[in-house]
């Protein structure tokens, strides 16, 4: 039987590679309230960075080392 991840765990797993991820990827992993889940993860000690893509203006996220 497969173990189902919580949305917070899914976001942590997505960001664990240290690469920049588009907000659509975060939404797929964390649901529409991915911002709240990022905040919740930050409260647990998992910090991240945010920047804007200069071409599209979309937000990109990555976990800080």
N, C-alpha and C positions, 0 to 999 in steps of 0.2 A: 504494500500500500504506500503510495507516494505521500510525502508530507507537504501540506499546503503552507506556503509562506504568507506571513502577514504583509500588508502593503508596505509597512515601514521596512521590513526585512527585504522585500523585493527591491526597494529603492537603494538600500545599503549595498545589496549584491550588484546592482547595476552600476553604481558609482565606485565600486571597489577597484576597478581597473585603472583609475586615475586619469582617464581620458575625458575630454569634453563631450557632454551629451545634450542633445536638443531637448527642449521642454516637452516635445511630443513623446520622446522616449520615457521621460519621467512620468508623464501622464499615463502611458500604457502600463508602466510598472506600479505606480502609486495611486492611480485613479485620478479623478478630477480634482481632488483635494490634495494633490501632491505637495503643494506649498505647506500645508499644515503638517504633513508627514515629514517634510524636510525639517520643519521647526521641532517636531517631536524627536527626530533623530539627533538634532543639534543639542537638545536638552540631555540626551544620553551620551554626549561626547563625540558624536560623529559630525565633524565640521565640513563645510563645502564652500566653494567659490562660485561666483556668478559673474558672467560677462555678457555683453551684447555682441551678436554677430554683426560686423560692420556692413556686410552685404545685404542681409535680410532684416536686421533689427531684432531678430528673435533672441531670446535668452538661452544661454548655454550654461551648464552646470558641471562641476567636477568635485570630487572629494579631495580635500587638502591632505597632504601627507602627514 
